[in-house]
Amino acid sequence: MDAYVIIATKGRPKDVYELIGWLQGQTAPARHVVVVGASSSDVEGLSDHPHASSGRLSVMLADRAGLTIQRNRGLEFLKAQGWLDEGPCMVTFFDDDFRPALTWLGEAMRFFQSHPDVVGLTGRVLADGAQGEPLTSADAMDYLAGRREAERHWASGPAVRSLHSLYGCNMAFRDVVVRRFRFDESLPFYGWQEDQDYTGQAARLGRTVYMPHCEGVHLGTRSGRVSGLRFGYSQIANPLYLMRKGTMPAGKAWRFMSRQFAANAVRALRTHAEVDYRGRFRGNVQALADVLTGRCEPGRVIELR
């Protein structure tokens, strides 16, 4: 089985440069790594990476910015090379601020080979800076080496189990999925819940699971994030859209929306240095107002400032 990696990035060339180095050290390296930016500044210096001379790294620009768009352009590139049709393979999507254990790809390949009913998997997140304070690569090394105890996380635990949504920062899919499905480009910018949507599509073909032996750390880098207003709007608009589409259960969509609205309302009462909760709350309110007028769609965030 061949392994391919796609990294969609925006405004974090140093993070990507570092991640490529981590991928070079994998015990079962990827056949090819594709980095997709949206502007030249997103991929500055990456063509000079030592890994570029191996012929196993491609750096490209998408026609426009957006997580779903950039991941799709990566898939289209692999398809154009004929690699997705040559034989058994998997495609892994890593966020540019994810740091995988050196065994991540090898463990995923072995699991797919021994579990033919599984079409997608996500790994164990030892720590997640997106859920708290941002982490550094040095922190990631400490967690992976066992020098720091793993944090509590919904993507954790010792046993394989089915998941209805893989975690977009580290997820892999079998060839039957990536040949057939693409990410929904109606989810612009950060593409919130794109992992839920893609998992929902993949689940039509087989099981999607949590696999504990694929370990890693999500740094939660803050740079390159979408505005609080836009993200808050997506927190309401995207679940509603996916619920109508059928890739997110209604109960889960309503839980997501109510929790985000309540959390943002409380946190908006004071200023936070790292996160614009007031902007998120305003975005929530704007989306709910648009629901009443029938204008609430994910793409509306493009109009917001």
C-alpha positions in Angstrom: 0.0 0.0 0.0 1.3 3.5 -0.9 0.8 6.5 1.3 0.3 10.0 0.2 0.1 13.2 2.3 -1.8 16.4 1.5 -1.1 19.5 3.6 -3.4 22.6 2.9 -1.8 25.7 4.4 -2.5 29.4 4.8 0.0 31.9 6.2 2.3 29.3 7.9 5.3 28.4 5.7 7.5 27.8 8.7 5.1 25.4 10.2 4.9 23.5 7.0 8.6 23.5 6.5 9.0 21.9 9.9 6.2 19.3 9.3 7.9 18.2 6.1 10.9 17.4 8.2 8.8 15.2 10.5 7.4 13.4 7.5 10.9 12.7 6.2 11.6 10.8 9.4 8.5 8.4 9.1 9.3 4.8 9.5 7.2 4.2 6.4 7.6 7.4 4.4 4.9 8.7 2.1 5.4 8.1 -1.6 4.6 11.7 -2.2 3.8 14.8 -0.1 1.7 17.6 -1.7 1.6 21.0 -0.1 -1.1 23.3 -1.3 -1.1 27.0 -0.6 -3.3 29.8 -2.0 -0.6 32.5 -2.4 3.2 32.5 -2.8 3.7 33.7 0.7 1.9 30.5 2.0 4.7 28.3 0.6 7.7 30.6 0.7 10.9 28.7 1.1 9.3 25.2 0.8 10.8 24.5 -2.6 14.2 24.8 -1.0 13.5 22.2 1.6 16.0 19.3 1.6 13.1 16.9 0.9 12.3 18.7 -2.4 15.3 17.2 -4.1 14.0 13.7 -3.4 11.3 14.1 -6.0 8.7 13.1 -3.4 7.5 16.7 -2.6 5.3 18.9 -4.7 4.5 22.5 -3.7 1.6 24.1 -5.5 -1.0 26.9 -5.4 -4.7 26.5 -5.5 -6.8 28.9 -7.6 -8.3 30.4 -4.5 -8.0 30.1 -0.7 -10.0 27.7 1.4 -9.3 24.5 3.3 -11.7 22.4 1.2 -10.6 23.9 -2.0 -6.9 23.4 -1.3 -7.4 19.8 -0.2 -9.3 19.1 -3.4 -6.6 20.5 -5.5 -4.2 18.2 -3.8 -6.4 15.2 -4.6 -6.8 16.4 -8.2 -3.0 16.5 -8.5 -2.6 12.9 -7.2 -5.4 11.8 -9.5 -3.7 13.6 -12.5 -0.4 11.7 -11.8 -2.4 8.4 -12.0 -1.3 7.5 -8.4 -4.8 7.0 -7.0 -5.6 4.4 -9.6 -2.3 2.4 -9.6 -3.2 0.1 -6.7 -4.0 0.1 -3.0 -3.2 3.4 -1.3 -4.2 5.8 1.4 -4.2 9.6 1.5 -3.6 11.3 4.8 -4.6 14.9 5.5 -2.4 16.7 8.1 -2.9 20.2 9.3 0.3 22.2 9.0 0.4 22.5 12.8 0.0 18.8 13.5 3.1 16.8 14.5 2.7 13.1 13.9 4.7 10.3 15.7 7.3 8.9 13.3 5.2 5.7 13.1 2.0 7.4 12.2 1.9 6.5 8.5 3.2 3.0 9.0 0.6 2.2 11.7 -2.2 3.5 9.5 -1.1 1.5 6.5 -0.9 -1.7 8.6 -4.3 -1.1 10.0 -5.9 -0.5 6.6 -4.3 -3.7 5.3 -5.5 -5.8 8.2 -9.0 -4.3 8.3 -10.5 -4.2 4.8 -13.8 -3.0 6.1 -12.3 0.3 7.4 -12.2 3.2 4.9 -11.0 6.0 7.1 -9.2 6.6 10.4 -8.0 9.3 12.7 -5.3 8.9 15.4 -4.8 9.6 19.0 -4.3 13.3 19.9 -1.9 13.4 22.9 -2.4 17.2 23.3 -4.4 19.8 21.4 -3.4 23.4 21.5 -6.6 24.3 19.6 -8.5 23.4 22.8 -6.4 25.6 25.0 -3.0 27.3 25.0 -1.0 26.9 21.7 1.8 24.3 21.9 5.3 24.3 20.4 7.1 21.5 18.5 9.3 21.1 21.6 6.1 20.4 23.5 5.0 17.9 20.9 8.3 16.0 21.2 7.9 15.8 25.0 4.4 14.4 24.6 5.5 11.9 22.0 8.5 10.8 24.0 6.3 10.3 27.1 8.1 13.1 29.0 4.7 14.8 29.4 1.5 12.9 30.2 -1.1 12.9 27.5 -4.0 15.3 27.9 -7.7 14.3 28.0 -9.2 14.5 24.5 -12.2 13.0 22.7 -9.7 11.4 20.2 -7.9 9.3 22.8 -8.1 6.0 24.6 -6.5 2.6 24.2 -9.1 0.9 22.0 -10.2 1.1 18.4 -13.7 2.4 18.0 -16.0 3.7 15.4 -16.3 7.4 14.9 -18.9 9.4 13.0 -16.4 12.2 12.5 -12.7 11.9 12.1 -10.5 14.8 13.3 -9.5 16.9 10.3 -6.0 17.7 11.7 -4.9 14.0 11.2 -7.1 11.7 9.1 -6.4 9.1 6.5 -8.7 7.6 3.9 -8.5 4.5 1.7 -8.3 4.8 -2.1 -11.9 3.9 -2.7 -12.9 7.1 -0.8 -10.5 9.6 -2.3 -11.2 8.3 -5.8 -14.9 9.0 -5.4 -15.4 11.9 -3.0 -14.2 15.5 -2.7 -14.4 18.0 0.1 -17.4 20.3 -0.1 -16.2 23.7 -1.5 -19.4 25.3 -0.2 -17.7 25.4 3.1 -15.4 28.4 2.6 -12.2 29.6 4.4 -11.5 27.5 7.5 -14.2 25.0 6.3 -15.4 24.3 9.8 -16.8 20.7 10.1 -15.4 19.7 6.7 -14.0 16.6 8.5 -17.6 15.7 9.6 -18.8 16.1 6.1 -16.1 14.1 4.5 -16.4 11.4 7.1 -20.1 11.2 6.4 -19.4 10.7 2.7 -16.8 8.0 3.4 -19.0 6.1 5.8 -21.2 5.2 2.8 -18.4 2.8 1.7 -17.3 1.3 5.1 -16.3 2.0 8.7 -14.5 5.1 9.9 -12.6 4.6 13.1 -10.3 6.0 15.8 -7.0 4.2 15.8 -4.9 4.7 19.0 -1.5 3.7 17.6 -1.4 6.7 15.2 -0.3 9.3 17.7 0.4 13.0 17.4 0.1 16.4 18.8 -2.0 19.3 17.4 -0.1 22.5 18.1 -3.1 24.8 17.6 -1.1 27.6 16.0 -3.2 30.8 16.0 -1.8 32.5 12.9 -3.7 32.1 9.7 -7.0 31.7 11.4 -10.2 33.2 10.0 -11.8 36.2 11.8 -13.9 35.7 14.9 -17.0 37.1 13.1 -16.6 34.7 10.2 -15.8 31.7 12.3 -18.8 32.4 14.6 -21.1 32.6 11.6 -19.7 29.2 10.4 -20.4 27.7 13.8 -24.1 28.1 13.0 -24.3 28.0 9.2 -22.1 25.0 8.6 -23.9 22.5 10.9 -27.3 23.6 9.5 -26.0 23.1 6.0 -24.5 19.6 6.7 -27.7 18.6 8.6 -29.7 19.4 5.5 -27.2 17.6 3.3 -27.4 14.5 5.5 -23.7 14.3 6.5 -24.3 15.5 10.1 -27.0 14.0 12.3 -29.6 16.6 13.4 -29.0 15.9 17.1 -25.3 16.5 16.7 -25.9 19.7 14.7 -28.1 21.2 17.3 -25.7 20.2 20.2 -22.8 21.9 18.3 -24.7 25.1 17.7 -26.2 25.4 21.2 -22.8 24.7 22.9 -20.9 27.2 20.7 -23.5 29.9 21.2 -23.6 29.5 25.0 -19.8 29.3 25.3 -19.3 32.4 23.1 -22.0 34.4 25.0 -20.3 33.7 28.3 -16.7 34.3 27.1 -17.7 37.5 25.2 -18.2 39.2 28.6 -14.5 39.8 28.8 -11.6 40.3 26.4 -9.3 37.3 25.6 -5.9 37.9 24.2 -5.8 34.8 21.9 -9.4 34.3 20.8 -12.0 36.8 19.5 -15.0 35.4 21.4 -17.0 38.7 21.0 -16.5 38.4 17.2 -17.6 34.8 17.3 -20.7 35.7 19.3 -21.6 38.4 16.8 -21.2 35.9 14.1 -23.5 33.4 15.9 -26.1 36.1 16.2 -25.8 37.2 12.6 -26.3 33.6 11.4 -29.3 33.1 13.6 -30.8 36.3 12.2 -30.1 35.0 8.7 -31.9 31.8 9.6 -35.1 33.8 10.2 -34.8 35.5 6.8 -33.8 32.4 4.9 -30.3 33.7 4.1 -28.2 31.5 6.3 -25.7 29.6 4.1 -22.0 28.8 4.7 -20.9 31.0 1.8 -22.4 34.1 3.5 -19.2 34.5 5.5 -17.4 35.8 2.4 -19.6 38.9 2.6 -18.8 39.5 6.3 -16.1 41.9 7.4 
